[in-house]
Amino acid sequence: MDPMTIVLASDGSPCALRAADWVASHFDPATCAVRIITVVEPLSQSIRGTYIPLDLTVPPVGWNLDPAEVLHSTAQHLTGFHITPVARDGDPVNEILLECQASRPDLLVVGHRGLHGLERFFMGSVAKALVHRAGMPVLVIQGQTHAARETREKAAAT
């Protein structure tokens, strides 16, 4: 019997690493292979025509924007699993869907930051788009709640 294959999308954020922890705690490394995909979105796509003052020298707290580091840090949460790292450039939703078409996994796992209001309007929701467009089972692991994230950000600012 072929091992189960999971595509795990990771952007290096705490909620993506939480998704990796969920996979590690719910699947057997002996019967499951994991393809970790990270996608670097070109700045012109991420801003979407809207001026947003960004400090591009400092990633958000807990994030790592280097694809090799994202793949490495995510893989560290999946000890014992057969890992295939995949790094792509482009629109995250499209690139993750292309990876799923190519590798035909049994399950796609993504983290969800739980953005609300203007954050969600400007940044969108990769998880929501994948659920609607993947045509396969998608497991969304919820990140921190909005209130917990605000508390963490306030504590980091002091």
ABEGO torsion letter per residue (X at the ends): XBBBBBBBBBAGBAAAAAAAAAAAAABBAAABBBBBBBBBBBAAAAAGGBBBBBBAABBBBGBBABAAAAAAAAAAAABGBBBBBBBBBEBAAAAAAAAAAAAGBABBBBBBAGBBEAAAAAAEBAAAAAAAAAGBBBBBBBBBBAAAAAAAAAAAAX
